[in-house]
Amino acid sequence: MKNIYLTFFSLFVSLNTMADSWAPPKTKDYYNEDKTYFVRIVPRTVPEKFWKWMNAKPRRKNRFSPADTTIIPCHAIMYKKTKNGDSLVWKKNLINEIAPVSAYVLNDAMYMVTFDNWHSMGYGVDVMVYYDNHGNLIKRHMLEDISPFPINTYSMSVSSIWWRCDSKFLDNKRLEICFKDENETIVKKIYNLDEKRIE
């Protein structure tokens, strides 16, 4: 019986360690290094009354306005800083369902890179995504495409694979990505945005 209790306790501790929680995503601005450009990432917006509309009986659905029933996709707005204020460069929907976890803008805004999906880091086909200077999708990657470690060696929680420690642009085409496994081993890799691959 004692062994059963110990086993249950160990399982409980293990599950508790794996648990995590995420606050709702918020609109956030990401600046390039010299602060001449920034991108505003706006998470997907679900109207407060949307689910009431979804669950309403057919004859009651017409009581709701378009604003109550329209989901606004996650999108990005790129701006250039000028002496006359912020100048719109482009505005496009992103492929993330909710929002990316982070974003990086190259100094001349030729590229914008996003990492991961809100509440599901490390999963899916858009762990790394980058866009051109008009906001058009260039390429997206699964973690398996870019990882120097086997996927099962990263720290994991209920929602996410905790794989990345940092990123930074090295020049106008190369991005340094820092990977960290569950043993705190760190490997830095260079992604060439022009060539669409890890060097």
C-alpha positions as CSV (number, residue, x, y, z in Angstrom):
1,M,0.0,0.0,0.0
2,K,2.9,2.3,0.8
3,N,4.3,1.8,-2.6
4,I,1.0,2.6,-4.2
5,Y,0.8,5.9,-2.3
6,L,4.4,6.8,-3.3
7,T,3.7,6.0,-7.0
8,F,0.5,8.1,-6.9
9,F,2.4,11.0,-5.2
10,S,5.2,10.8,-7.8
11,L,2.7,10.9,-10.6
12,F,0.9,13.8,-9.1
13,V,4.2,15.8,-8.7
14,S,5.1,14.9,-12.3
15,L,1.8,16.1,-13.7
16,N,1.9,19.2,-11.6
17,T,5.4,20.0,-12.9
18,M,4.2,19.7,-16.5
19,A,1.2,22.0,-16.0
20,D,1.4,25.6,-17.2
21,S,-0.9,28.5,-17.8
22,W,-0.9,31.4,-20.3
23,A,-2.5,34.8,-19.9
24,P,-4.6,36.0,-22.8
25,P,-2.4,37.5,-25.6
26,K,-2.2,41.2,-25.9
27,T,-1.4,43.6,-28.8
28,K,2.4,44.1,-28.8
29,D,4.9,46.2,-30.7
30,Y,8.2,44.8,-31.8
31,Y,11.0,47.2,-32.9
32,N,13.9,46.7,-35.1
33,E,17.4,47.3,-33.7
34,D,17.7,51.0,-34.7
35,K,14.0,51.7,-33.8
36,T,13.2,53.0,-37.4
37,Y,10.5,50.3,-37.9
38,F,8.2,48.4,-35.7
39,V,5.5,45.8,-36.2
40,R,2.3,45.7,-34.2
41,I,1.0,42.2,-33.7
42,V,-2.7,42.1,-32.9
43,P,-4.0,38.7,-31.6
44,R,-7.1,37.0,-33.0
45,T,-10.1,38.8,-31.6
46,V,-13.3,36.8,-30.7
47,P,-16.3,39.0,-30.0
48,E,-17.7,38.7,-26.5
49,K,-21.1,37.6,-27.8
50,F,-19.7,35.2,-30.5
51,W,-20.4,32.0,-28.6
52,K,-23.8,33.1,-27.6
53,W,-24.5,33.7,-31.3
54,M,-23.1,30.3,-32.2
55,N,-25.3,28.5,-29.6
56,A,-28.4,30.6,-30.2
57,K,-31.4,29.1,-31.9
58,P,-31.8,30.0,-35.6
59,R,-34.7,32.4,-35.0
60,R,-32.6,34.3,-32.4
61,K,-29.4,34.6,-34.5
62,N,-30.7,37.8,-36.2
63,R,-30.6,39.6,-32.9
64,F,-26.8,39.8,-33.2
65,S,-24.9,42.3,-35.2
66,P,-22.0,41.6,-37.5
67,A,-19.7,43.0,-34.8
68,D,-20.9,40.2,-32.5
69,T,-20.3,37.4,-35.0
70,T,-17.1,38.3,-36.8
71,I,-13.8,36.9,-35.6
72,I,-10.9,39.2,-36.5
73,P,-7.8,37.1,-37.4
74,C,-4.4,37.6,-35.9
75,H,-2.7,40.3,-38.0
76,A,0.4,42.4,-38.2
77,I,0.8,46.1,-39.0
78,M,4.3,47.3,-40.0
79,Y,5.1,51.0,-39.4
80,K,8.1,53.2,-40.3
81,K,9.0,56.0,-37.8
82,T,9.2,59.4,-39.5
83,K,9.5,63.0,-38.3
84,N,5.8,63.3,-39.1
85,G,4.7,60.3,-37.1
86,D,4.3,56.6,-37.8
87,S,3.9,55.8,-41.5
88,L,2.0,52.6,-42.5
89,V,4.2,50.2,-44.5
90,W,1.9,47.2,-44.7
91,K,-0.9,45.4,-42.9
92,K,-1.5,41.6,-43.4
93,N,-3.1,38.7,-41.6
94,L,-0.6,36.2,-40.1
95,I,-0.9,32.5,-40.3
96,N,-1.0,32.0,-36.5
97,E,-4.4,30.9,-35.2
98,I,-4.1,33.1,-32.1
99,A,-0.8,35.0,-32.1
100,P,2.9,34.4,-32.3
101,V,4.9,34.3,-29.1
102,S,7.5,36.7,-30.4
103,A,8.5,38.7,-33.5
104,Y,11.7,40.2,-34.9
105,V,12.1,43.0,-37.5
106,L,15.2,43.4,-39.7
107,N,16.7,46.9,-39.7
108,D,15.5,47.7,-43.2
109,A,12.2,45.8,-42.6
110,M,13.0,43.5,-45.5
111,Y,12.0,40.6,-43.3
112,M,9.8,40.0,-40.3
113,V,10.2,36.7,-38.4
114,T,7.8,35.2,-35.9
115,F,8.2,32.3,-33.5
116,D,5.7,29.8,-32.2
117,N,2.0,29.9,-31.5
118,W,0.4,31.4,-28.3
119,H,-0.2,28.6,-25.8
120,S,1.5,25.9,-28.0
121,M,5.2,26.7,-28.3
122,G,7.2,24.2,-30.4
123,Y,4.1,22.6,-32.1
124,G,2.7,23.0,-35.6
125,V,4.0,24.2,-38.9
126,D,4.6,27.8,-37.9
127,V,7.2,27.4,-35.1
128,M,9.3,29.7,-37.2
129,V,7.7,31.9,-39.9
130,Y,9.0,34.8,-41.9
131,Y,7.5,37.4,-44.2
132,D,8.8,39.8,-46.8
133,N,8.8,43.6,-46.9
134,H,5.2,43.6,-48.0
135,G,4.0,41.2,-45.4
136,N,3.8,38.2,-47.7
137,L,4.6,34.8,-46.3
138,I,8.0,33.5,-47.5
139,K,8.5,30.3,-45.5
140,R,7.4,28.5,-42.4
141,H,9.0,25.7,-40.4
142,M,8.1,23.0,-37.9
143,L,10.5,22.6,-35.0
144,E,11.9,19.4,-36.6
145,D,13.0,21.4,-39.6
146,I,15.4,23.6,-37.7
147,S,16.2,21.9,-34.4
148,P,19.8,20.7,-33.6
149,F,18.3,18.5,-30.8
150,P,15.9,15.6,-31.0
151,I,12.5,17.0,-30.1
152,N,12.0,14.7,-27.1
153,T,15.0,16.1,-25.4
154,Y,13.5,19.6,-24.8
155,S,11.6,20.5,-21.6
156,M,7.9,20.0,-22.2
157,S,4.7,21.1,-20.4
158,V,1.1,20.3,-21.0
159,S,0.9,23.0,-23.7
160,S,4.3,23.5,-25.1
161,I,7.8,22.5,-26.0
162,W,10.2,25.0,-24.4
163,W,13.0,25.0,-27.0
164,R,14.2,28.6,-27.6
165,C,16.4,30.8,-25.5
166,D,16.9,33.8,-27.7
167,S,17.2,35.1,-31.3
168,K,18.9,38.1,-33.0
169,F,19.8,39.3,-36.4
170,L,23.5,39.2,-37.2
171,D,23.2,41.1,-40.5
172,N,20.6,41.8,-43.3
173,K,20.0,38.1,-44.1
174,R,21.2,36.0,-41.1
175,L,19.3,35.3,-37.9
176,E,20.9,33.6,-34.9
177,I,18.6,31.2,-33.1
178,C,19.4,29.9,-29.6
179,F,18.2,26.4,-28.7
180,K,18.1,24.9,-25.2
181,D,17.3,21.3,-24.2
182,E,16.1,20.0,-20.9
183,N,19.6,19.6,-19.6
184,E,20.3,23.3,-20.2
185,T,22.6,22.5,-23.1
186,I,22.6,25.5,-25.5
187,V,23.3,25.4,-29.2
188,K,23.2,28.4,-31.5
189,K,22.4,28.1,-35.1
190,I,22.4,30.6,-38.0
191,Y,19.3,30.7,-40.3
192,N,19.9,32.3,-43.7
193,L,16.7,34.1,-44.7
194,D,17.8,34.6,-48.3
195,E,18.6,30.9,-48.7
196,K,15.7,29.7,-46.5
197,R,17.8,27.3,-44.5
198,I,20.0,26.7,-41.5
199,E,23.6,27.3,-42.4
